[in-house]
Amino acid sequence: MSIPEATFRKLVGEALRDLFEQIDNLETDDIDPRLGDGLVDTRFEDDSAIVLSQQVPARELWLSANWKAWHFVFDDGEWKERDTREPMLPLLSTLFAEKLGFPVSFR
């Protein structure tokens, strides 16, 4: 069952603001994170990007990185990949760690 739009927007807003703060606080100058309305766009020195964006009609949070895409739904208090049920934060931690070359742990 789909969650109400207002609830979805609130959950996404909280998740994106929290992630933006964590990304912005990483000890590196190799990234340029930006927070927009329903979007966190992080650019790297090599011109690659990791982008999280809300998709209101689908009630999903979409992640794009390394020529791949994931679709997350809010379930049991966390964002999980729609098809694999993989939690979003460990996946994001791995993607950022691979790009930056040091351990990253989003919570």
GUNUVEX-351489 format. One record per residue (C-alpha): residue in three letters; z, x, y negated; residue number from 1. Coordinates in nm, 4 decimals. Layout:
<nudrens>
<nudren><res>ALA</res><w>Z</w><u>X</u><v>Y</v><n>NUM</n></nudren>
...
</nudrens>
This chain:
<nudrens>
<nudren><res>MET</res><w>0.0000</w><u>0.0000</u><v>0.0000</v><n>1</n></nudren>
<nudren><res>SER</res><w>-0.0949</w><u>0.1299</u><v>-0.3419</v><n>2</n></nudren>
<nudren><res>ILE</res><w>0.1753</w><u>0.1974</u><v>-0.5969</v><n>3</n></nudren>
<nudren><res>PRO</res><w>0.1566</w><u>0.0251</u><v>-0.9368</v><n>4</n></nudren>
<nudren><res>GLU</res><w>-0.0473</w><u>0.2104</u><v>-1.1993</v><n>5</n></nudren>
<nudren><res>ALA</res><w>0.2475</w><u>0.2629</u><v>-1.4358</v><n>6</n></nudren>
<nudren><res>THR</res><w>0.4552</w><u>0.4141</u><v>-1.1542</v><n>7</n></nudren>
<nudren><res>PHE</res><w>0.1661</w><u>0.6356</u><v>-1.0483</v><n>8</n></nudren>
<nudren><res>ARG</res><w>0.1088</w><u>0.7640</u><v>-1.4025</v><n>9</n></nudren>
<nudren><res>LYS</res><w>0.4820</w><u>0.8369</u><v>-1.4414</v><n>10</n></nudren>
<nudren><res>LEU</res><w>0.4957</w><u>1.0295</u><v>-1.1114</v><n>11</n></nudren>
<nudren><res>VAL</res><w>0.1826</w><u>1.2278</u><v>-1.1949</v><n>12</n></nudren>
<nudren><res>GLY</res><w>0.3045</w><u>1.3052</u><v>-1.5461</v><n>13</n></nudren>
<nudren><res>GLU</res><w>0.6354</w><u>1.4371</u><v>-1.4159</v><n>14</n></nudren>
<nudren><res>ALA</res><w>0.4680</w><u>1.6443</u><v>-1.1430</v><n>15</n></nudren>
<nudren><res>LEU</res><w>0.2098</w><u>1.7964</u><v>-1.3774</v><n>16</n></nudren>
<nudren><res>ARG</res><w>0.4614</w><u>1.8810</u><v>-1.6515</v><n>17</n></nudren>
<nudren><res>ASP</res><w>0.6920</w><u>2.0447</u><v>-1.3958</v><n>18</n></nudren>
<nudren><res>LEU</res><w>0.4083</w><u>2.2434</u><v>-1.2384</v><n>19</n></nudren>
<nudren><res>PHE</res><w>0.2750</w><u>2.3495</u><v>-1.5779</v><n>20</n></nudren>
<nudren><res>GLU</res><w>0.6167</w><u>2.4874</u><v>-1.6748</v><n>21</n></nudren>
<nudren><res>GLN</res><w>0.6443</w><u>2.6780</u><v>-1.3467</v><n>22</n></nudren>
<nudren><res>ILE</res><w>0.2914</w><u>2.8186</u><v>-1.3798</v><n>23</n></nudren>
<nudren><res>ASP</res><w>0.3480</w><u>2.9100</u><v>-1.7446</v><n>24</n></nudren>
<nudren><res>ASN</res><w>0.6679</w><u>3.0947</u><v>-1.6466</v><n>25</n></nudren>
<nudren><res>LEU</res><w>0.5006</w><u>3.3142</u><v>-1.3841</v><n>26</n></nudren>
<nudren><res>GLU</res><w>0.5400</w><u>3.6832</u><v>-1.4659</v><n>27</n></nudren>
<nudren><res>THR</res><w>0.1724</w><u>3.7550</u><v>-1.5335</v><n>28</n></nudren>
<nudren><res>ASP</res><w>-0.0815</w><u>3.7641</u><v>-1.8147</v><n>29</n></nudren>
<nudren><res>ASP</res><w>-0.3662</w><u>3.7033</u><v>-1.5674</v><n>30</n></nudren>
<nudren><res>ILE</res><w>-0.3659</w><u>3.3257</u><v>-1.6080</v><n>31</n></nudren>
<nudren><res>ASP</res><w>-0.4169</w><u>3.0693</u><v>-1.8809</v><n>32</n></nudren>
<nudren><res>PRO</res><w>-0.2615</w><u>2.7356</u><v>-1.7806</v><n>33</n></nudren>
<nudren><res>ARG</res><w>-0.3324</w><u>2.4247</u><v>-1.9862</v><n>34</n></nudren>
<nudren><res>LEU</res><w>-0.1672</w><u>2.0852</u><v>-1.9687</v><n>35</n></nudren>
<nudren><res>GLY</res><w>-0.3716</w><u>1.7824</u><v>-2.0682</v><n>36</n></nudren>
<nudren><res>ASP</res><w>-0.3448</w><u>1.4089</u><v>-2.0181</v><n>37</n></nudren>
<nudren><res>GLY</res><w>-0.3335</w><u>1.3792</u><v>-1.6395</v><n>38</n></nudren>
<nudren><res>LEU</res><w>-0.4495</w><u>1.7376</u><v>-1.5869</v><n>39</n></nudren>
<nudren><res>VAL</res><w>-0.3278</w><u>2.0934</u><v>-1.5307</v><n>40</n></nudren>
<nudren><res>ASP</res><w>-0.6107</w><u>2.3459</u><v>-1.5562</v><n>41</n></nudren>
<nudren><res>THR</res><w>-0.5263</w><u>2.7092</u><v>-1.4766</v><n>42</n></nudren>
<nudren><res>ARG</res><w>-0.7910</w><u>2.9734</u><v>-1.5500</v><n>43</n></nudren>
<nudren><res>PHE</res><w>-0.7762</w><u>3.3232</u><v>-1.4043</v><n>44</n></nudren>
<nudren><res>GLU</res><w>-0.9142</w><u>3.6521</u><v>-1.5391</v><n>45</n></nudren>
<nudren><res>ASP</res><w>-1.2068</w><u>3.6343</u><v>-1.2963</v><n>46</n></nudren>
<nudren><res>ASP</res><w>-1.3083</w><u>3.2963</u><v>-1.4490</v><n>47</n></nudren>
<nudren><res>SER</res><w>-1.1985</w><u>3.1033</u><v>-1.1401</v><n>48</n></nudren>
<nudren><res>ALA</res><w>-0.9735</w><u>2.7998</u><v>-1.1754</v><n>49</n></nudren>
<nudren><res>ILE</res><w>-0.7156</w><u>2.5877</u><v>-0.9986</v><n>50</n></nudren>
<nudren><res>VAL</res><w>-0.7252</w><u>2.2336</u><v>-1.1339</v><n>51</n></nudren>
<nudren><res>LEU</res><w>-0.4984</w><u>1.9370</u><v>-1.0639</v><n>52</n></nudren>
<nudren><res>SER</res><w>-0.6131</w><u>1.6022</u><v>-1.1999</v><n>53</n></nudren>
<nudren><res>GLN</res><w>-0.4979</w><u>1.2454</u><v>-1.1684</v><n>54</n></nudren>
<nudren><res>GLN</res><w>-0.7334</w><u>0.9885</u><v>-1.0203</v><n>55</n></nudren>
<nudren><res>VAL</res><w>-0.5862</w><u>0.6590</u><v>-1.1311</v><n>56</n></nudren>
<nudren><res>PRO</res><w>-0.8137</w><u>0.4146</u><v>-0.9419</v><n>57</n></nudren>
<nudren><res>ALA</res><w>-0.7469</w><u>0.5953</u><v>-0.6111</v><n>58</n></nudren>
<nudren><res>ARG</res><w>-0.3776</w><u>0.6604</u><v>-0.6969</v><n>59</n></nudren>
<nudren><res>GLU</res><w>-0.4336</w><u>1.0236</u><v>-0.5971</v><n>60</n></nudren>
<nudren><res>LEU</res><w>-0.3736</w><u>1.3667</u><v>-0.7428</v><n>61</n></nudren>
<nudren><res>TRP</res><w>-0.6790</w><u>1.5848</u><v>-0.6805</v><n>62</n></nudren>
<nudren><res>LEU</res><w>-0.6683</w><u>1.9626</u><v>-0.6437</v><n>63</n></nudren>
<nudren><res>SER</res><w>-0.9730</w><u>2.1831</u><v>-0.6798</v><n>64</n></nudren>
<nudren><res>ALA</res><w>-0.9629</w><u>2.5562</u><v>-0.5985</v><n>65</n></nudren>
<nudren><res>ASN</res><w>-1.1847</w><u>2.8145</u><v>-0.4316</v><n>66</n></nudren>
<nudren><res>TRP</res><w>-1.4757</w><u>2.5726</u><v>-0.3862</v><n>67</n></nudren>
<nudren><res>LYS</res><w>-1.2485</w><u>2.3285</u><v>-0.1976</v><n>68</n></nudren>
<nudren><res>ALA</res><w>-1.0836</w><u>1.9995</u><v>-0.2817</v><n>69</n></nudren>
<nudren><res>TRP</res><w>-0.7697</w><u>1.8223</u><v>-0.1638</v><n>70</n></nudren>
<nudren><res>HIS</res><w>-0.6541</w><u>1.4660</u><v>-0.2326</v><n>71</n></nudren>
<nudren><res>PHE</res><w>-0.2801</w><u>1.4012</u><v>-0.2541</v><n>72</n></nudren>
<nudren><res>VAL</res><w>-0.0905</w><u>1.0737</u><v>-0.2333</v><n>73</n></nudren>
<nudren><res>PHE</res><w>0.2747</w><u>1.0211</u><v>-0.3179</v><n>74</n></nudren>
<nudren><res>ASP</res><w>0.4629</w><u>0.9543</u><v>0.0052</v><n>75</n></nudren>
<nudren><res>ASP</res><w>0.8323</w><u>0.9794</u><v>0.0962</v><n>76</n></nudren>
<nudren><res>GLY</res><w>0.9189</w><u>1.1389</u><v>-0.2373</v><n>77</n></nudren>
<nudren><res>GLU</res><w>0.6519</w><u>1.4110</u><v>-0.2413</v><n>78</n></nudren>
<nudren><res>TRP</res><w>0.2798</w><u>1.4668</u><v>-0.2857</v><n>79</n></nudren>
<nudren><res>LYS</res><w>0.1050</w><u>1.5013</u><v>0.0507</v><n>80</n></nudren>
<nudren><res>GLU</res><w>-0.2583</w><u>1.5622</u><v>0.1331</v><n>81</n></nudren>
<nudren><res>ARG</res><w>-0.4171</w><u>1.2286</u><v>0.2144</v><n>82</n></nudren>
<nudren><res>ASP</res><w>-0.5754</w><u>1.3314</u><v>0.5468</v><n>83</n></nudren>
<nudren><res>THR</res><w>-0.3664</w><u>1.6223</u><v>0.6796</v><n>84</n></nudren>
<nudren><res>ARG</res><w>-0.0285</w><u>1.5144</u><v>0.5287</v><n>85</n></nudren>
<nudren><res>GLU</res><w>0.0235</w><u>1.8781</u><v>0.4154</v><n>86</n></nudren>
<nudren><res>PRO</res><w>0.2744</w><u>1.8964</u><v>0.1268</v><n>87</n></nudren>
<nudren><res>MET</res><w>0.1172</w><u>1.9957</u><v>-0.2049</v><n>88</n></nudren>
<nudren><res>LEU</res><w>0.3702</w><u>2.2500</u><v>-0.3342</v><n>89</n></nudren>
<nudren><res>PRO</res><w>0.3486</w><u>2.4982</u><v>-0.0423</v><n>90</n></nudren>
<nudren><res>LEU</res><w>-0.0315</w><u>2.4807</u><v>-0.0591</v><n>91</n></nudren>
<nudren><res>LEU</res><w>-0.0287</w><u>2.5466</u><v>-0.4347</v><n>92</n></nudren>
<nudren><res>SER</res><w>0.2153</w><u>2.8340</u><v>-0.3830</v><n>93</n></nudren>
<nudren><res>THR</res><w>-0.0221</w><u>2.9922</u><v>-0.1315</v><n>94</n></nudren>
<nudren><res>LEU</res><w>-0.3293</w><u>2.9448</u><v>-0.3528</v><n>95</n></nudren>
<nudren><res>PHE</res><w>-0.1586</w><u>3.1015</u><v>-0.6547</v><n>96</n></nudren>
<nudren><res>ALA</res><w>-0.0120</w><u>3.3876</u><v>-0.4484</v><n>97</n></nudren>
<nudren><res>GLU</res><w>-0.3565</w><u>3.4690</u><v>-0.3086</v><n>98</n></nudren>
<nudren><res>LYS</res><w>-0.5091</w><u>3.4746</u><v>-0.6577</v><n>99</n></nudren>
<nudren><res>LEU</res><w>-0.2281</w><u>3.6707</u><v>-0.8238</v><n>100</n></nudren>
<nudren><res>GLY</res><w>-0.1393</w><u>3.9129</u><v>-0.5442</v><n>101</n></nudren>
<nudren><res>PHE</res><w>0.2350</w><u>3.8447</u><v>-0.5447</v><n>102</n></nudren>
<nudren><res>PRO</res><w>0.4605</w><u>3.5755</u><v>-0.3909</v><n>103</n></nudren>
<nudren><res>VAL</res><w>0.4696</w><u>3.2414</u><v>-0.5703</v><n>104</n></nudren>
<nudren><res>SER</res><w>0.6981</w><u>2.9551</u><v>-0.4750</v><n>105</n></nudren>
<nudren><res>PHE</res><w>0.6610</w><u>2.6223</u><v>-0.6551</v><n>106</n></nudren>
<nudren><res>ARG</res><w>0.9350</w><u>2.3669</u><v>-0.6093</v><n>107</n></nudren>
</nudrens>
